[in-house]
């Protein structure tokens, strides 16, 4: 399934990588809080923004090595969408 140049494969891989990495970051943050008494990041919603980092590595893999443009394009679109949604939800407009 992962060796197909398909838009749906890119969406599934991009969402799965983001969700799994968020779970890893959240668990690591809990361990750091329990061990050190303070969180890994200043605000917990920063973990959401950090969870798109594996998508950048997947972009490099699918676009650079495999030359799968459809899969890479859907991962790129999903990553941009996640980042835009993050900033729309958590950015406070200073006036």
mmCIF file as gemmi writes it, N, C-alpha and C atoms, coordinates in Angstrom:
data_model
loop_
_atom_site.group_PDB
_atom_site.id
_atom_site.type_symbol
_atom_site.label_atom_id
_atom_site.label_alt_id
_atom_site.label_comp_id
_atom_site.label_asym_id
_atom_site.label_entity_id
_atom_site.label_seq_id
_atom_site.pdbx_PDB_ins_code
_atom_site.Cartn_x
_atom_site.Cartn_y
_atom_site.Cartn_z
_atom_site.occupancy
_atom_site.B_iso_or_equiv
_atom_site.pdbx_formal_charge
_atom_site.auth_seq_id
_atom_site.auth_asym_id
_atom_site.pdbx_PDB_model_num
ATOM 1 N N . UNK Axp A 1 ? 0.806 -1.187 0 1 0 ? 1 A 1
ATOM 2 C CA . UNK Axp A 1 ? 0 0 0 1 0 ? 1 A 1
ATOM 3 C C . UNK Axp A 1 ? 0.86 1.265 0 1 0 ? 1 A 1
ATOM 4 N N . UNK Axp A 2 ? 1.962 1.25 0.704 1 0 ? 2 A 1
ATOM 5 C CA . UNK Axp A 2 ? 2.788 2.448 0.79 1 0 ? 2 A 1
ATOM 6 C C . UNK Axp A 2 ? 3.624 2.685 -0.456 1 0 ? 2 A 1
ATOM 7 N N . UNK Axp A 3 ? 3.652 1.733 -1.366 1 0 ? 3 A 1
ATOM 8 C CA . UNK Axp A 3 ? 4.445 1.889 -2.586 1 0 ? 3 A 1
ATOM 9 C C . UNK Axp A 3 ? 3.593 2.286 -3.787 1 0 ? 3 A 1
ATOM 10 N N . UNK Axp A 4 ? 2.475 2.935 -3.535 1 0 ? 4 A 1
ATOM 11 C CA . UNK Axp A 4 ? 1.613 3.405 -4.613 1 0 ? 4 A 1
ATOM 12 C C . UNK Axp A 4 ? 1.667 4.922 -4.676 1 0 ? 4 A 1
ATOM 13 N N . UNK Axp A 5 ? 1.632 5.462 -5.872 1 0 ? 5 A 1
ATOM 14 C CA . UNK Axp A 5 ? 1.574 6.907 -6.071 1 0 ? 5 A 1
ATOM 15 C C . UNK Axp A 5 ? 0.111 7.294 -6.162 1 0 ? 5 A 1
ATOM 16 N N . UNK Axp A 6 ? -0.475 7.596 -5.007 1 0 ? 6 A 1
ATOM 17 C CA . UNK Axp A 6 ? -1.9 7.819 -4.913 1 0 ? 6 A 1
ATOM 18 C C . UNK Axp A 6 ? -2.166 8.926 -3.897 1 0 ? 6 A 1
ATOM 19 N N . UNK Axp A 7 ? -3.193 9.73 -4.138 1 0 ? 7 A 1
ATOM 20 C CA . UNK Axp A 7 ? -3.527 10.805 -3.214 1 0 ? 7 A 1
ATOM 21 C C . UNK Axp A 7 ? -3.998 10.262 -1.864 1 0 ? 7 A 1
ATOM 22 N N . UNK Axp A 8 ? -4.765 9.197 -1.879 1 0 ? 8 A 1
ATOM 23 C CA . UNK Axp A 8 ? -5.298 8.633 -0.64 1 0 ? 8 A 1
ATOM 24 C C . UNK Axp A 8 ? -4.203 8.059 0.243 1 0 ? 8 A 1
ATOM 25 N N . UNK Axp A 9 ? -3.204 7.477 -0.366 1 0 ? 9 A 1
ATOM 26 C CA . UNK Axp A 9 ? -2.077 6.945 0.417 1 0 ? 9 A 1
ATOM 27 C C . UNK Axp A 9 ? -1.374 8.084 1.143 1 0 ? 9 A 1
ATOM 28 N N . UNK Axp A 10 ? -1.194 9.204 0.485 1 0 ? 10 A 1
ATOM 29 C CA . UNK Axp A 10 ? -0.564 10.358 1.113 1 0 ? 10 A 1
ATOM 30 C C . UNK Axp A 10 ? -1.38 10.906 2.268 1 0 ? 10 A 1
ATOM 31 N N . UNK Axp A 11 ? -2.694 10.947 2.105 1 0 ? 11 A 1
ATOM 32 C CA . UNK Axp A 11 ? -3.546 11.433 3.193 1 0 ? 11 A 1
ATOM 33 C C . UNK Axp A 11 ? -3.488 10.503 4.397 1 0 ? 11 A 1
ATOM 34 N N . UNK Axp A 12 ? -3.566 9.207 4.142 1 0 ? 12 A 1
ATOM 35 C CA . UNK Axp A 12 ? -3.532 8.238 5.249 1 0 ? 12 A 1
ATOM 36 C C . UNK Axp A 12 ? -2.183 8.266 5.957 1 0 ? 12 A 1
ATOM 37 N N . UNK Axp A 13 ? -1.109 8.296 5.203 1 0 ? 13 A 1
ATOM 38 C CA . UNK Axp A 13 ? 0.231 8.313 5.785 1 0 ? 13 A 1
ATOM 39 C C . UNK Axp A 13 ? 0.463 9.62 6.55 1 0 ? 13 A 1
ATOM 40 N N . UNK Axp A 14 ? 0.026 10.74 6 1 0 ? 14 A 1
ATOM 41 C CA . UNK Axp A 14 ? 0.214 12.029 6.66 1 0 ? 14 A 1
ATOM 42 C C . UNK Axp A 14 ? -0.559 12.149 7.96 1 0 ? 14 A 1
ATOM 43 N N . UNK Axp A 15 ? -1.808 11.708 7.959 1 0 ? 15 A 1
ATOM 44 C CA . UNK Axp A 15 ? -2.615 11.763 9.183 1 0 ? 15 A 1
ATOM 45 C C . UNK Axp A 15 ? -2.073 10.779 10.217 1 0 ? 15 A 1
ATOM 46 N N . UNK Axp A 16 ? -1.735 9.578 9.789 1 0 ? 16 A 1
ATOM 47 C CA . UNK Axp A 16 ? -1.229 8.578 10.732 1 0 ? 16 A 1
ATOM 48 C C . UNK Axp A 16 ? 0.081 9.019 11.372 1 0 ? 16 A 1
ATOM 49 N N . UNK Axp A 17 ? 0.979 9.562 10.59 1 0 ? 17 A 1
ATOM 50 C CA . UNK Axp A 17 ? 2.263 10.007 11.134 1 0 ? 17 A 1
ATOM 51 C C . UNK Axp A 17 ? 2.071 11.151 12.126 1 0 ? 17 A 1
ATOM 52 N N . UNK Axp A 18 ? 1.166 12.067 11.816 1 0 ? 18 A 1
ATOM 53 C CA . UNK Axp A 18 ? 0.91 13.195 12.709 1 0 ? 18 A 1
ATOM 54 C C . UNK Axp A 18 ? 0.3 12.731 14.028 1 0 ? 18 A 1
ATOM 55 N N . UNK Axp A 19 ? -0.683 11.856 13.953 1 0 ? 19 A 1
ATOM 56 C CA . UNK Axp A 19 ? -1.355 11.379 15.169 1 0 ? 19 A 1
ATOM 57 C C . UNK Axp A 19 ? -0.418 10.542 16.025 1 0 ? 19 A 1
ATOM 58 N N . UNK Axp A 20 ? 0.353 9.664 15.403 1 0 ? 20 A 1
ATOM 59 C CA . UNK Axp A 20 ? 1.281 8.82 16.164 1 0 ? 20 A 1
ATOM 60 C C . UNK Axp A 20 ? 2.358 9.664 16.823 1 0 ? 20 A 1
ATOM 61 N N . UNK Axp A 21 ? 2.919 10.626 16.104 1 0 ? 21 A 1
ATOM 62 C CA . UNK Axp A 21 ? 3.97 11.455 16.682 1 0 ? 21 A 1
ATOM 63 C C . UNK Axp A 21 ? 3.426 12.36 17.779 1 0 ? 21 A 1
ATOM 64 N N . UNK Axp A 22 ? 2.164 12.813 17.641 1 0 ? 22 A 1
ATOM 65 C CA . UNK Axp A 22 ? 1.56 13.593 18.718 1 0 ? 22 A 1
ATOM 66 C C . UNK Axp A 22 ? 1.429 12.729 19.975 1 0 ? 22 A 1
ATOM 67 N N . UNK Axp A 23 ? 1.03 11.488 19.804 1 0 ? 23 A 1
ATOM 68 C CA . UNK Axp A 23 ? 0.939 10.582 20.954 1 0 ? 23 A 1
ATOM 69 C C . UNK Axp A 23 ? 2.286 10.37 21.621 1 0 ? 23 A 1
ATOM 70 N N . UNK Axp A 24 ? 3.334 10.235 20.825 1 0 ? 24 A 1
ATOM 71 C CA . UNK Axp A 24 ? 4.684 10.072 21.377 1 0 ? 24 A 1
ATOM 72 C C . UNK Axp A 24 ? 5.11 11.332 22.124 1 0 ? 24 A 1
ATOM 73 N N . UNK Axp A 25 ? 4.871 12.491 21.535 1 0 ? 25 A 1
ATOM 74 C CA . UNK Axp A 25 ? 5.231 13.745 22.192 1 0 ? 25 A 1
ATOM 75 C C . UNK Axp A 25 ? 4.431 13.954 23.478 1 0 ? 25 A 1
ATOM 76 N N . UNK Axp A 26 ? 3.154 13.63 23.454 1 0 ? 26 A 1
ATOM 77 C CA . UNK Axp A 26 ? 2.313 13.781 24.636 1 0 ? 26 A 1
ATOM 78 C C . UNK Axp A 26 ? 2.788 12.858 25.763 1 0 ? 26 A 1
ATOM 79 N N . UNK Axp A 27 ? 3.109 11.617 25.411 1 0 ? 27 A 1
ATOM 80 C CA . UNK Axp A 27 ? 3.631 10.687 26.413 1 0 ? 27 A 1
ATOM 81 C C . UNK Axp A 27 ? 4.968 11.136 26.97 1 0 ? 27 A 1
ATOM 82 N N . UNK Axp A 28 ? 5.846 11.629 26.11 1 0 ? 28 A 1
ATOM 83 C CA . UNK Axp A 28 ? 7.137 12.128 26.574 1 0 ? 28 A 1
ATOM 84 C C . UNK Axp A 28 ? 6.955 13.349 27.47 1 0 ? 28 A 1
ATOM 85 N N . UNK Axp A 29 ? 6.002 14.199 27.124 1 0 ? 29 A 1
ATOM 86 C CA . UNK Axp A 29 ? 5.721 15.369 27.955 1 0 ? 29 A 1
ATOM 87 C C . UNK Axp A 29 ? 5.224 14.944 29.335 1 0 ? 29 A 1
ATOM 88 N N . UNK Axp A 30 ? 4.364 13.942 29.386 1 0 ? 30 A 1
ATOM 89 C CA . UNK Axp A 30 ? 3.893 13.445 30.679 1 0 ? 30 A 1
ATOM 90 C C . UNK Axp A 30 ? 5.037 12.866 31.505 1 0 ? 30 A 1
ATOM 91 N N . UNK Axp A 31 ? 5.942 12.144 30.851 1 0 ? 31 A 1
ATOM 92 C CA . UNK Axp A 31 ? 7.092 11.592 31.579 1 0 ? 31 A 1
ATOM 93 C C . UNK Axp A 31 ? 8.005 12.697 32.107 1 0 ? 31 A 1
ATOM 94 N N . UNK Axp A 32 ? 8.207 13.73 31.322 1 0 ? 32 A 1
ATOM 95 C CA . UNK Axp A 32 ? 9.051 14.843 31.763 1 0 ? 32 A 1
ATOM 96 C C . UNK Axp A 32 ? 8.384 15.587 32.917 1 0 ? 32 A 1
ATOM 97 N N . UNK Axp A 33 ? 7.069 15.785 32.832 1 0 ? 33 A 1
ATOM 98 C CA . UNK Axp A 33 ? 6.352 16.445 33.928 1 0 ? 33 A 1
ATOM 99 C C . UNK Axp A 33 ? 6.461 15.614 35.198 1 0 ? 33 A 1
ATOM 100 N N . UNK Axp A 34 ? 6.292 14.317 35.072 1 0 ? 34 A 1
ATOM 101 C CA . UNK Axp A 34 ? 6.362 13.438 36.237 1 0 ? 34 A 1
ATOM 102 C C . UNK Axp A 34 ? 7.777 13.373 36.804 1 0 ? 34 A 1
ATOM 103 N N . UNK Axp A 35 ? 8.769 13.358 35.944 1 0 ? 35 A 1
ATOM 104 C CA . UNK Axp A 35 ? 10.154 13.24 36.4 1 0 ? 35 A 1
ATOM 105 C C . UNK Axp A 35 ? 10.759 14.541 36.89 1 0 ? 35 A 1
ATOM 106 N N . UNK Axp A 36 ? 10.571 15.609 36.146 1 0 ? 36 A 1
ATOM 107 C CA . UNK Axp A 36 ? 11.209 16.886 36.477 1 0 ? 36 A 1
ATOM 108 C C . UNK Axp A 36 ? 10.287 17.887 37.15 1 0 ? 36 A 1
ATOM 109 N N . UNK Axp A 37 ? 8.995 17.67 37.026 1 0 ? 37 A 1
ATOM 110 C CA . UNK Axp A 37 ? 8.053 18.587 37.636 1 0 ? 37 A 1
ATOM 111 C C . UNK Axp A 37 ? 7.701 19.781 36.78 1 0 ? 37 A 1
ATOM 112 N N . UNK Axp A 38 ? 8.202 19.832 35.58 1 0 ? 38 A 1
ATOM 113 C CA . UNK Axp A 38 ? 7.863 20.918 34.663 1 0 ? 38 A 1
ATOM 114 C C . UNK Axp A 38 ? 7.706 20.346 33.256 1 0 ? 38 A 1
ATOM 115 N N . UNK Axp A 39 ? 6.893 20.981 32.425 1 0 ? 39 A 1
ATOM 116 C CA . UNK Axp A 39 ? 6.634 20.425 31.091 1 0 ? 39 A 1
ATOM 117 C C . UNK Axp A 39 ? 7.801 20.625 30.126 1 0 ? 39 A 1
ATOM 118 N N . UNK Axp A 40 ? 7.755 19.865 29.055 1 0 ? 40 A 1
ATOM 119 C CA . UNK Axp A 40 ? 8.768 19.932 28.008 1 0 ? 40 A 1
ATOM 120 C C . UNK Axp A 40 ? 8.673 21.239 27.217 1 0 ? 40 A 1
ATOM 121 N N . UNK Axp A 41 ? 7.468 21.716 27.011 1 0 ? 41 A 1
ATOM 122 C CA . UNK Axp A 41 ? 7.22 22.953 26.28 1 0 ? 41 A 1
ATOM 123 C C . UNK Axp A 41 ? 6.441 23.917 27.173 1 0 ? 41 A 1
ATOM 124 N N . UNK Axp A 42 ? 6.489 25.194 26.817 1 0 ? 42 A 1
ATOM 125 C CA . UNK Axp A 42 ? 5.819 26.206 27.633 1 0 ? 42 A 1
ATOM 126 C C . UNK Axp A 42 ? 4.313 26.017 27.684 1 0 ? 42 A 1
ATOM 127 N N . UNK Axp A 43 ? 3.712 25.799 26.526 1 0 ? 43 A 1
ATOM 128 C CA . UNK Axp A 43 ? 2.266 25.598 26.445 1 0 ? 43 A 1
ATOM 129 C C . UNK Axp A 43 ? 2.013 24.267 25.756 1 0 ? 43 A 1
ATOM 130 N N . UNK Axp A 44 ? 1.012 23.55 26.227 1 0 ? 44 A 1
ATOM 131 C CA . UNK Axp A 44 ? 0.787 22.19 25.724 1 0 ? 44 A 1
ATOM 132 C C . UNK Axp A 44 ? 0.342 22.165 24.26 1 0 ? 44 A 1
ATOM 133 N N . UNK Axp A 45 ? -0.229 23.243 23.752 1 0 ? 45 A 1
ATOM 134 C CA . UNK Axp A 45 ? -0.664 23.219 22.349 1 0 ? 45 A 1
ATOM 135 C C . UNK Axp A 45 ? 0.513 23.331 21.382 1 0 ? 45 A 1
ATOM 136 N N . UNK Axp A 46 ? 1.713 23.611 21.881 1 0 ? 46 A 1
ATOM 137 C CA . UNK Axp A 46 ? 2.887 23.581 21.009 1 0 ? 46 A 1
ATOM 138 C C . UNK Axp A 46 ? 3.164 22.17 20.502 1 0 ? 46 A 1
ATOM 139 N N . UNK Axp A 47 ? 2.73 21.175 21.248 1 0 ? 47 A 1
ATOM 140 C CA . UNK Axp A 47 ? 2.913 19.787 20.818 1 0 ? 47 A 1
ATOM 141 C C . UNK Axp A 47 ? 2.162 19.506 19.521 1 0 ? 47 A 1
ATOM 142 N N . UNK Axp A 48 ? 1.038 20.179 19.336 1 0 ? 48 A 1
ATOM 143 C CA . UNK Axp A 48 ? 0.271 20.001 18.097 1 0 ? 48 A 1
ATOM 144 C C . UNK Axp A 48 ? 1.084 20.5 16.907 1 0 ? 48 A 1
ATOM 145 N N . UNK Axp A 49 ? 1.725 21.634 17.073 1 0 ? 49 A 1
ATOM 146 C CA . UNK Axp A 49 ? 2.532 22.185 15.982 1 0 ? 49 A 1
ATOM 147 C C . UNK Axp A 49 ? 3.76 21.317 15.712 1 0 ? 49 A 1
ATOM 148 N N . UNK Axp A 50 ? 4.358 20.764 16.757 1 0 ? 50 A 1
ATOM 149 C CA . UNK Axp A 50 ? 5.532 19.903 16.579 1 0 ? 50 A 1
ATOM 150 C C . UNK Axp A 50 ? 5.183 18.555 15.96 1 0 ? 50 A 1
ATOM 151 N N . UNK Axp A 51 ? 3.917 18.168 16.037 1 0 ? 51 A 1
ATOM 152 C CA . UNK Axp A 51 ? 3.538 16.843 15.546 1 0 ? 51 A 1
ATOM 153 C C . UNK Axp A 51 ? 3.545 16.738 14.022 1 0 ? 51 A 1
ATOM 154 N N . UNK Axp A 52 ? 3.707 17.831 13.3 1 0 ? 52 A 1
ATOM 155 C CA . UNK Axp A 52 ? 3.762 17.758 11.833 1 0 ? 52 A 1
ATOM 156 C C . UNK Axp A 52 ? 5.188 17.562 11.317 1 0 ? 52 A 1
ATOM 157 N N . UNK Axp A 53 ? 6.172 17.498 12.196 1 0 ? 53 A 1
ATOM 158 C CA . UNK Axp A 53 ? 7.57 17.327 11.776 1 0 ? 53 A 1
ATOM 159 C C . UNK Axp A 53 ? 7.791 16.034 10.982 1 0 ? 53 A 1
ATOM 160 N N . UNK Axp A 54 ? 7.197 14.888 11.376 1 0 ? 54 A 1
ATOM 161 C CA . UNK Axp A 54 ? 7.411 13.684 10.547 1 0 ? 54 A 1
ATOM 162 C C . UNK Axp A 54 ? 6.899 13.825 9.123 1 0 ? 54 A 1
ATOM 163 N N . UNK Axp A 55 ? 5.902 14.673 8.91 1 0 ? 55 A 1
ATOM 164 C CA . UNK Axp A 55 ? 5.411 14.884 7.547 1 0 ? 55 A 1
ATOM 165 C C . UNK Axp A 55 ? 6.481 15.501 6.654 1 0 ? 55 A 1
ATOM 166 N N . UNK Axp A 56 ? 7.334 16.332 7.226 1 0 ? 56 A 1
ATOM 167 C CA . UNK Axp A 56 ? 8.423 16.918 6.441 1 0 ? 56 A 1
ATOM 168 C C . UNK Axp A 56 ? 9.424 15.85 6.014 1 0 ? 56 A 1
ATOM 169 N N . UNK Axp A 57 ? 9.679 14.899 6.905 1 0 ? 57 A 1
ATOM 170 C CA . UNK Axp A 57 ? 10.571 13.791 6.55 1 0 ? 57 A 1
ATOM 171 C C . UNK Axp A 57 ? 9.926 12.87 5.518 1 0 ? 57 A 1
ATOM 172 N N . UNK Axp A 58 ? 8.626 12.659 5.655 1 0 ? 58 A 1
ATOM 173 C CA . UNK Axp A 58 ? 7.915 11.855 4.662 1 0 ? 58 A 1
ATOM 174 C C . UNK Axp A 58 ? 7.885 12.548 3.306 1 0 ? 58 A 1
ATOM 175 N N . UNK Axp A 59 ? 7.776 13.871 3.301 1 0 ? 59 A 1
ATOM 176 C CA . UNK Axp A 59 ? 7.843 14.618 2.039 1 0 ? 59 A 1
ATOM 177 C C . UNK Axp A 59 ? 9.168 14.381 1.335 1 0 ? 59 A 1
ATOM 178 N N . UNK Axp A 60 ? 10.237 14.44 2.088 1 0 ? 60 A 1
ATOM 179 C CA . UNK Axp A 60 ? 11.572 14.208 1.525 1 0 ? 60 A 1
ATOM 180 C C . UNK Axp A 60 ? 11.676 12.802 0.94 1 0 ? 60 A 1
ATOM 181 N N . UNK Axp A 61 ? 11.104 11.839 1.65 1 0 ? 61 A 1
ATOM 182 C CA . UNK Axp A 61 ? 11.175 10.458 1.194 1 0 ? 61 A 1
ATOM 183 C C . UNK Axp A 61 ? 10.353 10.247 -0.079 1 0 ? 61 A 1
ATOM 184 N N . UNK Axp A 62 ? 9.095 10.683 -0.065 1 0 ? 62 A 1
ATOM 185 C CA . UNK Axp A 62 ? 8.215 10.403 -1.201 1 0 ? 62 A 1
ATOM 186 C C . UNK Axp A 62 ? 8.53 11.266 -2.423 1 0 ? 62 A 1
ATOM 187 N N . UNK Axp A 63 ? 8.911 12.517 -2.215 1 0 ? 63 A 1
ATOM 188 C CA . UNK Axp A 63 ? 9.201 13.371 -3.368 1 0 ? 63 A 1
ATOM 189 C C . UNK Axp A 63 ? 10.641 13.213 -3.851 1 0 ? 63 A 1
ATOM 190 N N . UNK Axp A 64 ? 11.567 13.025 -2.934 1 0 ? 64 A 1
ATOM 191 C CA . UNK Axp A 64 ? 12.973 12.963 -3.302 1 0 ? 64 A 1
ATOM 192 C C . UNK Axp A 64 ? 13.425 11.608 -3.8 1 0 ? 64 A 1
ATOM 193 N N . UNK Axp A 65 ? 13.177 10.584 -2.998 1 0 ? 65 A 1
ATOM 194 C CA . UNK Axp A 65 ? 13.68 9.257 -3.359 1 0 ? 65 A 1
ATOM 195 C C . UNK Axp A 65 ? 12.739 8.475 -4.256 1 0 ? 65 A 1
ATOM 196 N N . UNK Axp A 66 ? 11.468 8.442 -3.892 1 0 ? 66 A 1
ATOM 197 C CA . UNK Axp A 66 ? 10.512 7.61 -4.615 1 0 ? 66 A 1
ATOM 198 C C . UNK Axp A 66 ? 9.959 8.265 -5.88 1 0 ? 66 A 1
ATOM 199 N N . UNK Axp A 67 ? 10.006 9.597 -5.94 1 0 ? 67 A 1
ATOM 200 C CA . UNK Axp A 67 ? 9.445 10.359 -7.065 1 0 ? 67 A 1
ATOM 201 C C . UNK Axp A 67 ? 7.939 10.13 -7.21 1 0 ? 67 A 1
ATOM 202 N N . UNK Axp A 68 ? 7.234 9.992 -6.058 1 0 ? 68 A 1
ATOM 203 C CA . UNK Axp A 68 ? 5.779 9.844 -6.044 1 0 ? 68 A 1
ATOM 204 C C . UNK Axp A 68 ? 5.175 11.224 -5.835 1 0 ? 68 A 1
ATOM 205 N N . UNK Axp A 69 ? 4.805 11.896 -6.912 1 0 ? 69 A 1
ATOM 206 C CA . UNK Axp A 69 ? 4.346 13.274 -6.804 1 0 ? 69 A 1
ATOM 207 C C . UNK Axp A 69 ? 2.937 13.37 -6.219 1 0 ? 69 A 1
ATOM 208 N N . UNK Axp A 70 ? 2.059 12.445 -6.526 1 0 ? 70 A 1
ATOM 209 C CA . UNK Axp A 70 ? 0.702 12.505 -5.983 1 0 ? 70 A 1
ATOM 210 C C . UNK Axp A 70 ? 0.711 12.297 -4.474 1 0 ? 70 A 1
ATOM 211 N N . UNK Axp A 71 ? 1.447 11.319 -4.012 1 0 ? 71 A 1
ATOM 212 C CA . UNK Axp A 71 ? 1.532 11.053 -2.582 1 0 ? 71 A 1
ATOM 213 C C . UNK Axp A 71 ? 2.195 12.219 -1.861 1 0 ? 71 A 1
ATOM 214 N N . UNK Axp A 72 ? 3.268 12.728 -2.408 1 0 ? 72 A 1
ATOM 215 C CA . UNK Axp A 72 ? 3.964 13.857 -1.809 1 0 ? 72 A 1
ATOM 216 C C . UNK Axp A 72 ? 3.12 15.112 -1.787 1 0 ? 72 A 1
ATOM 217 N N . UNK Axp A 73 ? 2.358 15.346 -2.845 1 0 ? 73 A 1
ATOM 218 C CA . UNK Axp A 73 ? 1.498 16.522 -2.905 1 0 ? 73 A 1
ATOM 219 C C . UNK Axp A 73 ? 0.401 16.457 -1.848 1 0 ? 73 A 1
ATOM 220 N N . UNK Axp A 74 ? -0.169 15.281 -1.643 1 0 ? 74 A 1
ATOM 221 C CA . UNK Axp A 74 ? -1.217 15.183 -0.626 1 0 ? 74 A 1
ATOM 222 C C . UNK Axp A 74 ? -0.645 15.321 0.779 1 0 ? 74 A 1
ATOM 223 N N . UNK Axp A 75 ? 0.56 14.828 1.035 1 0 ? 75 A 1
ATOM 224 C CA . UNK Axp A 75 ? 1.198 15.027 2.341 1 0 ? 75 A 1
ATOM 225 C C . UNK Axp A 75 ? 1.509 16.505 2.55 1 0 ? 75 A 1
ATOM 226 N N . UNK Axp A 76 ? 1.993 17.179 1.519 1 0 ? 76 A 1
ATOM 227 C CA . UNK Axp A 76 ? 2.28 18.606 1.612 1 0 ? 76 A 1
ATOM 228 C C . UNK Axp A 76 ? 1.017 19.411 1.88 1 0 ? 76 A 1
ATOM 229 N N . UNK Axp A 77 ? -0.059 19.105 1.169 1 0 ? 77 A 1
ATOM 230 C CA . UNK Axp A 77 ? -1.326 19.801 1.361 1 0 ? 77 A 1
ATOM 231 C C . UNK Axp A 77 ? -1.864 19.588 2.769 1 0 ? 77 A 1
ATOM 232 N N . UNK Axp A 78 ? -1.771 18.366 3.253 1 0 ? 78 A 1
ATOM 233 C CA . UNK Axp A 78 ? -2.235 18.052 4.599 1 0 ? 78 A 1
ATOM 234 C C . UNK Axp A 78 ? -1.406 18.774 5.662 1 0 ? 78 A 1
ATOM 235 N N . UNK Axp A 79 ? -0.101 18.837 5.464 1 0 ? 79 A 1
ATOM 236 C CA . UNK Axp A 79 ? 0.773 19.532 6.411 1 0 ? 79 A 1
ATOM 237 C C . UNK Axp A 79 ? 0.453 21.02 6.455 1 0 ? 79 A 1
ATOM 238 N N . UNK Axp A 80 ? 0.272 21.641 5.301 1 0 ? 80 A 1
ATOM 239 C CA . UNK Axp A 80 ? -0.078 23.06 5.256 1 0 ? 80 A 1
ATOM 240 C C . UNK Axp A 80 ? -1.431 23.29 5.913 1 0 ? 80 A 1
ATOM 241 N N . UNK Axp A 81 ? -2.378 22.396 5.676 1 0 ? 81 A 1
ATOM 242 C CA . UNK Axp A 81 ? -3.701 22.512 6.285 1 0 ? 81 A 1
ATOM 243 C C . UNK Axp A 81 ? -3.615 22.408 7.806 1 0 ? 81 A 1
ATOM 244 N N . UNK Axp A 82 ? -2.841 21.454 8.328 1 0 ? 82 A 1
ATOM 245 C CA . UNK Axp A 82 ? -2.671 21.312 9.773 1 0 ? 82 A 1
ATOM 246 C C . UNK Axp A 82 ? -2.057 22.57 10.386 1 0 ? 82 A 1
ATOM 247 N N . UNK Axp A 83 ? -1.037 23.11 9.746 1 0 ? 83 A 1
ATOM 248 C CA . UNK Axp A 83 ? -0.366 24.298 10.286 1 0 ? 83 A 1
ATOM 249 C C . UNK Axp A 83 ? -1.302 25.509 10.241 1 0 ? 83 A 1
ATOM 250 N N . UNK Axp A 84 ? -2.031 25.677 9.161 1 0 ? 84 A 1
ATOM 251 C CA . UNK Axp A 84 ? -2.977 26.794 9.079 1 0 ? 84 A 1
ATOM 252 C C . UNK Axp A 84 ? -4.083 26.672 10.123 1 0 ? 84 A 1
ATOM 253 N N . UNK Axp A 85 ? -4.62 25.472 10.296 1 0 ? 85 A 1
ATOM 254 C CA . UNK Axp A 85 ? -5.648 25.269 11.317 1 0 ? 85 A 1
ATOM 255 C C . UNK Axp A 85 ? -5.104 25.535 12.713 1 0 ? 85 A 1
ATOM 256 N N . UNK Axp A 86 ? -3.858 25.147 12.962 1 0 ? 86 A 1
ATOM 257 C CA . UNK Axp A 86 ? -3.242 25.423 14.257 1 0 ? 86 A 1
ATOM 258 C C . UNK Axp A 86 ? -3.189 26.924 14.511 1 0 ? 86 A 1
ATOM 259 N N . UNK Axp A 87 ? -2.693 27.689 13.55 1 0 ? 87 A 1
ATOM 260 C CA . UNK Axp A 87 ? -2.562 29.124 13.749 1 0 ? 87 A 1
ATOM 261 C C . UNK Axp A 87 ? -3.913 29.828 13.816 1 0 ? 87 A 1
ATOM 262 N N . UNK Axp A 88 ? -4.896 29.347 13.078 1 0 ? 88 A 1
ATOM 263 C CA . UNK Axp A 88 ? -6.226 29.935 13.192 1 0 ? 88 A 1
ATOM 264 C C . UNK Axp A 88 ? -6.841 29.664 14.566 1 0 ? 88 A 1
ATOM 265 N N . UNK Axp A 89 ? -6.532 28.521 15.15 1 0 ? 89 A 1
ATOM 266 C CA . UNK Axp A 89 ? -7.104 28.179 16.46 1 0 ? 89 A 1
ATOM 267 C C . UNK Axp A 89 ? -6.356 28.82 17.632 1 0 ? 89 A 1
ATOM 268 N N . UNK Axp A 90 ? -5.032 28.916 17.547 1 0 ? 90 A 1
ATOM 269 C CA . UNK Axp A 90 ? -4.257 29.312 18.715 1 0 ? 90 A 1
ATOM 270 C C . UNK Axp A 90 ? -3.577 30.672 18.612 1 0 ? 90 A 1
ATOM 271 N N . UNK Axp A 91 ? -3.597 31.31 17.465 1 0 ? 91 A 1
ATOM 272 C CA . UNK Axp A 91 ? -2.958 32.617 17.345 1 0 ? 91 A 1
ATOM 273 C C . UNK Axp A 91 ? -3.932 33.675 17.824 1 0 ? 91 A 1
ATOM 274 N N . UNK Axp A 92 ? -3.476 34.509 18.725 1 0 ? 92 A 1
ATOM 275 C CA . UNK Axp A 92 ? -4.313 35.58 19.243 1 0 ? 92 A 1
ATOM 276 C C . UNK Axp A 92 ? -3.932 36.875 18.56 1 0 ? 92 A 1
ATOM 277 N N . UNK Axp A 93 ? -4.899 37.551 18.022 1 0 ? 93 A 1
ATOM 278 C CA . UNK Axp A 93 ? -4.666 38.77 17.26 1 0 ? 93 A 1
ATOM 279 C C . UNK Axp A 93 ? -4.385 39.937 18.21 1 0 ? 93 A 1
ATOM 280 N N . UNK Axp A 94 ? -3.16 40.467 18.204 1 0 ? 94 A 1
ATOM 281 C CA . UNK Axp A 94 ? -2.876 41.615 19.065 1 0 ? 94 A 1
ATOM 282 C C . UNK Axp A 94 ? -3.43 42.899 18.449 1 0 ? 94 A 1
ATOM 283 N N . UNK Axp A 95 ? -4.162 43.651 19.232 1 0 ? 95 A 1
ATOM 284 C CA . UNK Axp A 95 ? -4.722 44.901 18.725 1 0 ? 95 A 1
ATOM 285 C C . UNK Axp A 95 ? -4.389 46.052 19.626 1 0 ? 95 A 1
